[in-house]
Amino acid sequence: MGRVLMQYLAMKTDPVMASLIDSDIKELKIAATKLFKDATMLGGIGFGTSFLKWIASFAAM
């Protein structure tokens, strides 16, 4: 009985789906670094503060 339950709960991973998720995560990292680079280029204390507030509110959601 225990073995049947463990086989039922075992998660089957699809290599295609895993590679798609991996590529999406890589794209998100690239987008985040570009956003941070562009935000630092704009400079200014006011923009940096509002940007950090936006990130904090997004993280709180």
C-alpha positions as a printed Julia matrix, in Angstrom:
61×3 Matrix{Float64}:
  0.0    0.0     0.0
  2.78   2.45    0.87
  4.59   1.89   -2.41
  1.48   2.6    -4.47
  0.96   5.87   -2.57
  4.58   6.92   -3.12
  4.34   6.25   -6.85
  1.17   8.26   -7.02
  2.79  11.21   -5.24
  5.99  11.06   -7.26
  6.21  14.04   -9.56
  7.02  13.35  -13.15
  9.19  16.05  -14.68
  9.06  16.76  -18.35
 12.48  17.81  -19.71
 10.89  20.1   -22.28
  8.85  21.9   -19.62
 11.89  22.18  -17.35
 13.95  23.74  -20.15
 11.15  26.21  -20.92
 10.93  27.27  -17.3
 14.72  27.54  -17.11
 14.84  29.76  -20.19
 12.03  31.95  -18.8
 13.95  32.41  -15.55
 17.07  33.37  -17.5
 15.06  35.94  -19.48
 13.66  37.39  -16.25
 17.18  37.73  -14.85
 18.31  39.54  -18.0
 15.3   41.86  -17.86
 15.88  42.61  -14.17
 19.54  43.45  -14.75
 18.62  45.73  -17.68
 15.99  47.44  -15.55
 18.45  47.98  -12.72
 21.11  49.29  -15.12
 18.67  51.71  -16.74
 17.36  52.86  -13.36
 20.87  53.6   -12.13
 21.65  55.51  -15.34
 18.71  57.81  -14.72
 20.21  58.57  -11.34
 18.91  60.97   -8.79
 17.97  60.32   -5.18
 14.27  60.86   -5.85
 14.09  58.3    -8.61
 16.11  55.76   -6.62
 13.86  56.16   -3.61
 10.66  55.8    -5.6
 12.1   52.81   -7.44
 12.98  51.08   -4.16
  9.5   51.87   -2.81
  8.0   50.28   -5.92
 10.11  47.15   -5.45
  9.15  46.99   -1.76
  5.46  47.29   -2.53
  5.74  44.65   -5.25
  7.54  42.31   -2.84
  4.86  42.87   -0.21
  2.14  41.81   -2.6
